[in-house]
Amino acid sequence: MPARDDQLSDADLVALANRGDAAGFEGLYARYRGWVAALALRFTGDDALALDVTQDTFMYLLGKFPGFKLTARMTTFLYPAVKNLSIAARRKARRLSGSPDEVLAALPAQAGGPGALEHQDLLAVVAALPDIHREVVLMRFVDDFSLDEIGQALGIPTGTIKSRLHHAIAALREDPEVRKHFVAE
């Protein structure tokens, strides 16, 4: 009896797909479609664009077979593809409609305990960060990437990631909206 896709590692699924077994690619799709769609929605701020980006991302991945070598986590490989495809989709949509994009509006509301930031406060605070800082904060704390994985996904040194994260956290600490939730009166 063959192993179920959810019992196979990403490397096993890649190996299957490299051998031409459709179950390998289907397993990767099933495992990562939700993550890709959520990330695409965060980048595009639009449900329809996010679905298009999700489809384009998996078409891009499919084109890598046979011969694809997984050298990091699958999310580390997929992140730059989703980001770049999202940017292209937003540009195209903006040219066609002229509407502004709201990237952070797609973040899900999280129930928090006492002292937790309100969802809208969190969106406003994170949205106020410069793009390069906001991206590493979201990758680290929303997508749970390690510093090395962020560097690999963005194609920049880990030291640069550390610096950007440090500056972002310092900016968040100075923000009065953040401070009022964490500093005792």
VOBA-1610 file (N, C-alpha, C; in pm, whole numbers, padded with zeros to 5 digits, always signed):
BEGIN
Met+00085-00118+00000Met+00000+00000+00000Met+00089+00124+00000Pro+00073+00218-00096Pro+00158+00336-00102Pro+00131+00431+00013Ala+00235+00507+00050Ala+00221+00604+00160Ala+00131+00719+00114Arg+00055+00773+00207Arg-00028+00890+00178Arg+00061+01011+00161Asp+00016+01107+00080Asp+00095+01227+00053Asp+00131+01303+00179Asp+00040+01305+00279Asp+00069+01381+00401Asp+00172+01310+00488Gln+00206+01186+00456Gln+00309+01113+00529Gln+00445+01124+00462Leu+00447+01177+00341Leu+00571+01190+00266Leu+00633+01327+00293Ser+00765+01332+00295Ser+00835+01459+00312Ser+00829+01536+00180Asp+00863+01665+00186Asp+00869+01743+00064Asp+00970+01683-00033Ala+01083+01637+00020Ala+01186+01576-00065Ala+01132+01452-00136Asp+01051+01373-00065Asp+00990+01254-00127Asp+00893+01295-00239Leu+00813+01399-00213Leu+00718+01445-00314Leu+00790+01502-00436Val+00899+01574-00413Val+00979+01627-00523Val+01038+01513-00605Ala+01088+01411-00536Ala+01145+01296-00606Ala+01039+01228-00693Leu+00918+01213-00640Leu+00809+01154-00718Leu+00780+01239-00841Ala+00768+01369-00820Ala+00739+01459-00932Ala+00851+01457-01035Asn+00976+01448-00990Asn+01088+01441-01084Asn+01085+01313-01167Arg+01025+01207-01113Arg+01011+01081-01188Arg+00887+01081-01278Gly+00812+01192-01277Gly+00694+01201-01362Gly+00566+01153-01296Asp+00571+01124-01167Asp+00453+01079-01094Asp+00371+01202-01053Ala+00251+01215-01108Ala+00166+01331-01081Ala+00132+01344-00933Ala+00130+01232-00860Ala+00097+01236-00717Ala+00198+01321-00639Gly+00322+01326-00685Gly+00423+01407-00618Gly+00388+01555-00625Phe+00359+01603-00745Phe+00323+01744-00760Phe+00190+01774-00691Glu+00094+01684-00704Glu-00036+01703-00638Glu-00019+01714-00488Gly+00072+01634-00432Gly+00098+01641-00288Gly+00157+01775-00248Leu+00249+01827-00327Leu+00307+01959-00299Leu+00200+02067-00311Tyr+00117+02056-00412Tyr+00009+02153-00431Tyr-00086+02152-00312Ala-00127+02033-00272Ala-00221+02022-00159Ala-00159+02076-00030Arg-00032+02052-00012Arg+00037+02094+00110Arg+00057+02245+00117Tyr+00083+02311+00003Tyr+00125+02451+00004Tyr+00026+02549-00059Arg-00084+02503-00115Arg-00176+02596-00181Arg-00234+02699-00084Gly-00267+02658+00036Gly-00321+02753+00134Gly-00219+02858+00174Trp-00095+02816+00196Trp+00010+02909+00234Trp+00038+03007+00120Val+00047+02954-00003Val+00073+03040-00119Val-00042+03139-00137Ala-00165+03093-00126Ala-00280+03182-00144Ala-00283+03291-00037Ala-00254+03256+00088Ala-00253+03355+00196Ala-00142+03458+00174Leu-00026+03411+00133Leu+00085+03503+00107Leu+00053+03593-00012Ala-00003+03537-00116Ala-00041+03616-00233Ala-00146+03719-00196Leu-00239+03683-00111Leu-00341+03779-00066Leu-00277+03891+00014Arg-00180+03857+00097Arg-00111+03959+00175Arg-00036+04056+00083Phe+00023+04005-00023Phe+00096+04091-00116Phe+00003+04171-00206Thr-00105+04110-00251Thr-00191+04177-00349Thr-00306+04253-00285Gly-00356+04204-00173Gly-00471+04268-00110Gly-00601+04245-00185Asp-00601+04151-00277Asp-00718+04128-00361Asp-00737+03978-00381Asp-00858+03928-00350Asp-00885+03784-00359Asp-00862+03729-00499Ala-00913+03798-00600Ala-00900+03747-00737Ala-00754+03746-00782Leu-00681+03853-00750Leu-00538+03856-00786Leu-00462+03747-00712Ala-00497+03724-00587Ala-00429+03621-00509Ala-00451+03482-00569Leu-00571+03456-00617Leu-00597+03327-00683Leu-00515+03314-00811Asp-00506+03423-00888Asp-00425+03420-01010Asp-00278+03395-00976Val-00229+03462-00873Val-00089+03444-00833Val-00066+03301-00784Thr-00162+03246-00712Thr-00149+03108-00664Thr-00135+03013-00784Gln-00222+03030-00882Gln-00216+02947-01001Gln-00082+02966-01073Asp-00040+03090-01090Asp+00087+03117-01159Asp+00206+03060-01083Thr+00200+03064-00952Thr+00310+03010-00870Thr+00324+02860-00891Phe+00213+02790-00893Phe+00221+02645-00912Phe+00253+02608-01056Met+00218+02693-01150Met+00262+02670-01288Met+00414+02688-01297Tyr+00465+02787-01227Tyr+00609+02810-01221Tyr+00679+02688-01160Leu+00625+02638-01049Leu+00683+02521-00983Leu+00677+02400-01076Leu+00566+02379-01141Leu+00551+02266-01233Leu+00656+02271-01344Gly+00686+02390-01389Gly+00786+02406-01494Gly+00927+02368-01451Lys+00950+02356-01323Lys+01081+02318-01270Lys+01106+02168-01279Phe+00999+02091-01305Phe+01010+01945-01313Phe+01022+01900-01457Pro+01092+01794-01486Pro+01180+01719-01397Pro+01313+01793-01380Gly+01385+01756-01278Gly+01516+01814-01252Gly+01521+01912-01137Phe+01408+01934-01071Phe+01404+02028-00958Phe+01479+01968-00840Lys+01563+02050-00777Lys+01636+02009-00657Lys+01592+02099-00542Leu+01538+02040-00439Leu+01494+02115-00321Leu+01612+02130-00228Thr+01665+02252-00216Thr+01783+02277-00133Thr+01750+02351-00004Ala+01623+02383+00017Ala+01577+02453+00138Ala+01433+02410+00162Arg+01368+02471+00260Arg+01226+02443+00278Arg+01151+02487+00154Met+01042+02420+00124Met+00963+02455+00006Met+00914+02600+00016Thr+00876+02645+00135Thr+00829+02783+00149Thr+00939+02883+00116Thr+01064+02848+00147Thr+01176+02936+00114Thr+01192+02947-00037Phe+01169+02838-00108Phe+01175+02840-00255Phe+01055+02917-00313Leu+00936+02896-00258Leu+00816+02955-00315Leu+00801+03105-00286Tyr+00854+03151-00173Tyr+00833+03291-00131Tyr+00870+03392-00240Pro+00992+03387-00296Pro+01024+03488-00398Pro+00935+03479-00522Ala+00894+03360-00558Ala+00804+03345-00673Ala+00671+03412-00645Val+00614+03387-00527Val+00486+03449-00491Val+00501+03601-00486Lys+00608+03647-00425Lys+00631+03792-00414Lys+00639+03856-00552Asn+00724+03802-00639Asn+00743+03862-00771Asn+00619+03853-00858Leu+00550+03740-00853Leu+00426+03727-00929Leu+00318+03821-00876Ser+00316+03842-00745Ser+00219+03935-00685Ser+00247+04078-00727Ile+00373+04117-00727Ile+00410+04252-00770Ile+00368+04273-00915Ala+00395+04174-00998Ala+00356+04186-01139Ala+00204+04194-01154Ala+00131+04115-01077Ala-00015+04116-01085Ala-00072+04250-01038Arg-00014+04305-00932Arg-00060+04437-00883Arg-00034+04545-00986Arg+00084+04542-01047Arg+00116+04642-01150Arg+00017+04634-01265Lys-00009+04512-01308Lys-00102+04493-01420Lys-00242+04541-01381Ala-00287+04505-01261Ala-00420+04547-01216Ala-00429+04698-01201Arg-00322+04759-01152Arg-00320+04904-01134Arg-00328+04974-01270Arg-00256+04920-01367Arg-00262+04978-01502Arg-00403+04969-01559Leu-00469+04859-01530Leu-00603+04837-01587Leu-00712+04911-01511Ser-00697+04923-01378Ser-00806+04982-01301Ser-00769+05109-01227Gly-00643+05128-01199Gly-00601+05247-01126Gly-00633+05240-00978Ser-00677+05125-00924Ser-00713+05116-00784Ser-00589+05092-00697Pro-00584+05150-00576Pro-00471+05127-00487Pro-00480+04989-00424Asp-00366+04936-00382Asp-00365+04804-00318Asp-00350+04818-00168Glu-00413+04729-00096Glu-00406+04726+00050Glu-00349+04591+00091Val-00218+04580+00096Val-00151+04454+00121Val-00181+04399+00260Leu-00171+04480+00361Leu-00184+04429+00497Leu-00328+04402+00540Ala-00425+04451+00467Ala-00564+04428+00504Ala-00599+04280+00501Ala-00518+04200+00433Ala-00546+04057+00422Ala-00498+03977+00542Leu-00425+04038+00634Leu-00382+03964+00752Leu-00502+03925+00836Pro-00510+03798+00878Pro-00626+03757+00957Pro-00623+03819+01096Ala-00740+03848+01149Ala-00748+03899+01285Ala-00714+03787+01382Gln-00631+03816+01479Gln-00591+03716+01578Gln-00654+03753+01711Ala-00713+03655+01774Ala-00764+03678+01908Ala-00645+03685+02001Gly-00642+03783+02087Gly-00528+03799+02176Gly-00574+03803+02320Gly-00481+03780+02406Gly-00509+03787+02548Gly-00501+03930+02596Pro-00503+03948+02727Pro-00491+04083+02780Pro-00362+04148+02733Gly-00370+04273+02693Gly-00253+04346+02649Gly-00221+04327+02502Ala-00298+04245+02432Ala-00270+04222+02290Ala-00314+04343+02209Leu-00244+04369+02102Leu-00282+04478+02013Leu-00413+04446+01944Glu-00495+04547+01925Glu-00615+04531+01846Glu-00572+04506+01701His-00652+04433+01628His-00617+04399+01490His-00588+04524+01406Gln-00673+04623+01413Gln-00652+04744+01333Gln-00528+04820+01378Asp-00501+04820+01509Asp-00378+04883+01559Asp-00256+04813+01500Leu-00259+04681+01499Leu-00148+04603+01445Leu-00129+04634+01297Leu-00237+04637+01222Leu-00226+04668+01079Leu-00165+04805+01057Ala-00210+04903+01133Ala-00160+05039+01116Ala-00013+05049+01152Val+00027+04985+01261Val+00166+04990+01305Val+00257+04921+01205Val+00220+04803+01162Val+00304+04729+01066Val+00305+04799+00931Ala+00192+04854+00889Ala+00185+04925+00761Ala+00274+05049+00760Ala+00297+05107+00877Ala+00379+05228+00885Ala+00529+05199+00870Leu+00568+05074+00884Leu+00710+05039+00868Leu+00750+05055+00722Pro+00876+05091+00697Pro+00924+05091+00557Pro+00911+04951+00497Asp+00892+04943+00367Asp+00870+04815+00299Asp+00974+04710+00334Ile+01102+04746+00334Ile+01206+04646+00359Ile+01201+04594+00502His+01155+04675+00595His+01142+04630+00734His+01014+04551+00754Arg+00906+04599+00693Arg+00777+04529+00706Arg+00789+04387+00652Glu+00857+04372+00539Glu+00868+04240+00478Glu+00938+04140+00570Val+01050+04180+00631Val+01121+04084+00717Val+01044+04057+00845Val+00971+04156+00898Val+00889+04132+01017Val+00780+04030+00986Leu+00713+04047+00873Leu+00606+03953+00836Leu+00661+03814+00807Met+00774+03808+00739Met+00833+03676+00710Met+00874+03607+00839Arg+00928+03682+00934Arg+00976+03622+01058Arg+00861+03584+01151Phe+00768+03674+01172Phe+00668+03653+01276Phe+00533+03603+01226Val+00504+03619+01099Val+00379+03565+01043Val+00407+03434+00971Asp+00511+03434+00886Asp+00542+03314+00807Asp+00636+03218+00879Asp+00692+03259+00992Asp+00779+03175+01075Asp+00905+03129+01000Phe+00961+03215+00918Phe+01088+03186+00851Phe+01201+03211+00949Ser+01307+03131+00940Ser+01428+03160+01017Ser+01500+03276+00948Leu+01597+03336+01016Leu+01672+03446+00956Leu+01745+03400+00829Asp+01804+03281+00834Asp+01872+03228+00717Asp+01775+03205+00601Glu+01655+03156+00632Glu+01555+03132+00527Glu+01508+03263+00465Ile+01493+03367+00548Ile+01455+03498+00494Ile+01563+03547+00399Gly+01688+03536+00443Gly+01799+03579+00358Gly+01803+03503+00227Gln+01780+03373+00235Gln+01782+03291+00114Gln+01666+03328+00022Ala+01547+03346+00078Ala+01429+03379-00002Ala+01443+03516-00069Leu+01505+03611+00001Leu+01519+03745-00054Leu+01649+03766-00130Gly+01740+03668-00118Gly+01868+03678-00188Gly+01961+03782-00129Ile+01954+03800+00003Ile+02043+03896+00070Ile+02106+03829+00191Pro+02220+03881+00238Pro+02291+03817+00349Pro+02209+03818+00479Thr+02234+03716+00561Thr+02165+03705+00690Thr+02192+03827+00777Gly+02313+03881+00770Gly+02345+04001+00847Gly+02255+04119+00812Thr+02222+04131+00686Thr+02131+04237+00642Thr+01991+04213+00698Ile+01950+04087+00700Ile+01819+04052+00758Ile+01817+04090+00905Lys+01923+04056+00977Lys+01931+04089+01120Lys+01921+04239+01141Ser+01991+04314+01058Ser+01988+04459+01070Ser+01848+04514+01043Arg+01784+04466+00938Arg+01649+04514+00905Arg+01551+04479+01016Leu+01562+04358+01068Leu+01472+04317+01176Leu+01497+04399+01301His+01623+04425+01331His+01659+04508+01447His+01597+04647+01435His+01613+04709+01318His+01558+04844+01297His+01406+04843+01302Ala+01345+04738+01248Ala+01198+04729+01251Ala+01147+04716+01394Ile+01211+04632+01472Ile+01169+04613+01611Ile+01193+04741+01691Ala+01304+04808+01666Ala+01331+04935+01734Ala+01222+05037+01700Ala+01181+05042+01573Ala+01075+05135+01533Ala+00943+05099+01600Leu+00914+04969+01610Leu+00791+04926+01675Leu+00793+04962+01823Arg+00908+04947+01888Arg+00920+04982+02029Arg+00894+05131+02054Glu+00930+05213+01960Glu+00912+05358+01973Glu+00771+05404+01937Asp+00697+05321+01869Asp+00563+05360+01825Asp+00469+05370+01945Pro+00402+05484+01962Pro+00312+05501+02077Pro+00196+05401+02080Glu+00151+05357+01962Glu+00042+05258+01958Glu+00088+05124+02015Val+00212+05088+01993Val+00265+04964+02047Val+00295+04983+02195Arg+00358+05093+02230Arg+00400+05118+02368Arg+00281+05117+02465Lys+00168+05172+02424Lys+00053+05179+02515Lys+00002+05042+02553His+00034+04939+02474His-00011+04804+02503His+00087+04726+02588Phe+00212+04771+02594Phe+00314+04693+02660Phe+00386+04765+02774Val+00371+04894+02784Val+00439+04969+02890Val+00340+04996+03002Ala+00380+04956+03124Ala+00293+04977+03240Ala+00282+05125+03270Glu+00164+05169+03299Glu+00139+05310+03330Glu+00174+05338+03474
//
